[in-house]
Amino acid sequence: MTEIPTFERIEPELIARLRDIGTATIAGTLAKKGIRNPHMVGLTPYNPGAVAAGQAVTLQFMPKREDLHWGDEYAASPERELHRKAIIACQPGDIVVVDARGSLSSGVFGEMMLTSFKARGGQGVVIDGCIRDFPEARQIGLGLWLRGVTPNFHTQTDIFPHAVNAPIACAGVFVVPGDVIVADDDGAVVVPVALANEIAELSTEKAAWEVFSRMKLEEGEPLEKYYPLNAEAQKEYEAWLRKQP
């Protein structure tokens, strides 16, 4: 049986920091570091209000070729059922990221597999494609960032699972296994794992001055002074920051 590749794990505390910062601030920080396109465009939050962050277990689909995969969902040998292996490969806190080729007719996972994923400690799924059993799946409590939903299972149509924990393109974004995915109602973004600590530090700093800016704007202070902070406002912010716990 083919062994699924693994990746280096980072501290859960770092992932939690990125989760608390949120996608909008992280995307802006990544842009300043030269990562211009971290957002997986076109994937809709199907469980509004859900927030998730975790390392990426990746699943790649390819166009179906019948000598390699066939139509019956349960007919393939376990060696070929790589969508199941992606779930089994997950550790608590992980997010499954799927390149399903943008298919709107193929359900990558259904209620049963998502139930198992949730029980294993999974945080959510980010799929350039669809799930099925949506009325039941949305009750499971996972974050769902999807292209859509469908009644079909995936190999019923024109794609099949090809690789687990290989680099993929999900909604136009390059994802390496182990990268940190942060997702909320603004969408899902990819934080390269090698930059995760630096992005957390820079984003935390930005989040702090935005608290100060928001406070000033709520008081009716001028936008041009307080967002972004000009030189005078920066000094005010630094004085305010020194007084904080």
N, C-alpha and C positions, 0 to 999 in steps of 0.2 A: 504494500500500500504506500502510495506517495506521501511523504511527510510534508506537512505544511510549514513553510518558512516562518521564522519568528523574527521579532525585532526588539531593540533595546527599550526597556521600560524606564520612564522618568517618574519623579516623585509625584504622588497624588496631590500634594499641596500646591505644586506649580500648576497643575491642571485646574485645580479649584480656583486659583487666583485668576487665571485666564477666563474661566467661566463667569466669575463675578464682574469682570471688566466689561464683557459684552462685545458683540461683533462690530458695532459701529466704531468704537474707539480702537479696537484691534486692527480693523481694516485700514484706518487712517495711519496708524503707527507702522503697519507693514508697508504702506505706500511710501512713507518717508525712508524706509530701509531698502527701497527699490523693488519690492514685491507689489507690482501694480494691480494684479488680478487675483486676489485670494478668494473672491466671492464666487460661489458656484451658482451662476445666474440661471433663473428659471425654475428653481426648486422651491416649491411653496410649503410653508409650515402647515401641515395637516392636523396638528394638535396645537392650536394657538395657545400661547402662554407657556409652552414647554421651553425649557432652557437646558442645554446639554453641552458638556465638554468631555472629550476623551481621546485616546489614541486610536488611530484608524486601522481597523482590520479591513483590507480591501478585497473586493470580489469583482472579477472582470468577466463580462459576457462577450461572446463573438457571434457572428451570423451562423445560424445552424447549418451543419453539413450532416446529412442523415447517416453517413457511415460512422460518425463520431457520437451522435446523440439522436434520439428519436422522440416521438411525441408523447408517449405515456409517462405521466409524472413519476410513477413508481417503477417503471420498467428498467430504468438504467441501473447498472451495477453501482454499489456504494462508491466505488473508485471514481465514478463520473458525476456523482451528485455533489458537486463542489459548493453549491449554495448551502447545503447542509454543513459541509466542513467549515465554511466561513463562520457559521453560528457556533460550532463546536470549538473553534480556535479562539473564541473570545474569552477574555478575562473580565472580572468585574470592572465597570467603568469604561469599557470600550464602546466605540461607535463603528458600526459597519458602514462602509462607504462603497457604493456599487456603481460601476460603469455598466449600465444596461442599455447603452447605445441610444438613449433618449426614447426608447420604445414606449408607446402609449397603449400597447395591446398585450404586453407580457407582464404578469404579476410575479415579481421576483420572490417575495415572501408572502405567506398567508398567516392567518390567525395562529395556527399551531406552532409554526416556527418562530413567530414573534413572541408568543407566550414563553417558549423555551428560552429565547434570548433574554427576555425580561427577567426570568427566574435565575439566569446566570449572572445577573448584575449589569446587563447591557443598558446603555444610556439612551440610545436612539439609532435610527438608520437614516442615512443620507443617500438617496437613490436617484440617479439620472434615468428614471424609468418609473415603474409603478409597483404597488402592492395590490393584493386582492383581499377579500373579506374585510373591507374597510369598516363597516358598521361595528364589527366585533373588535377589530384591531385598534381602533381609536380608544377603546375602553381599557386597553391593557396598561396604559400609562407611560408609554414610550414617546420620545420625541420622534416625529415623522416629517422629514423634509423630502418631498417627492415631486416628480414630474406630474403624476396623476394616479388614478386608481382604475382598476379593471376587474372583471370577473374571471379573466383567463389566468391559468398557470403558465409559467414562462415557456417551457418547451412545447406547449400546445401551439406556439406561434413560430417565430423565426429567429430566436436567439437561444444560446445555451451557455451555461457557466463553464468558463475555460481555465481560470486561474484564481488562486487565493493568495493573498499577501504578495502580490506583484505590483509594481508601479502601474497606476491607471490614470486615465483622464476622466474626471467626473464633471459633467456640465462645463467642459472647456478648461478645467483646472487640473494641473498635474498634482497627483496625490501619491506620496510614498508611504508604504506601511509604517506605522508608528508616528506619522505626523499628527499634530494635535488639531482636532476639529472642534470649533466652537460654533454653536448654532442657537439661534433664538428667533423671535418673530421678524427680525430683519433678514434672516436667511442663515446660510452656513458658510463659514470661512475656514481656510486651511492655514495653519501656522506651521511652517517648517520646523521640525523637531529641534534642529540645531540652533534655531533662533528663539525657541520658546522662552527661555529665561530672560533674554534681552528684551523681547517684546513685552513680557509681563512687567519688567521694570519700567520701560518707557511709557507703557500704557497706563500704569498706576500713577505715574507722575502727571500725565495728561488728565486722567480722571480726577485727580485732586484739584488741579487749577480750574477744571470745569465746574466743580462744586462751588468754588469761590465765584466764578463768572456767573453761574446761574443765580446765586444769591444776589449779586449786584443787579442783574437784569430784572429779577423779580421786584427789586426796589425801584425800578424805573431808570436806572443809570444808563448812560449811552452805550449802545451796541458797539460803536466804533472804538470805544475805549476798552471795553471789557471782553469782547470776543472777536478775534483773539486779544489777549492782554497786550496793551501797548506798554512802553517803558515805565510810565507812571503807575499804571495798574499792576505791573509786575512787582514793583516795590511794595505796593499795598498787599498784594497776594503773599509775598514772602513774610511780611510782618504778621499777617493773619495766620499763616501756616505755623509760625513759631509759637503761636498761642494755642494751637490744637493739641489734643492729647497724643 
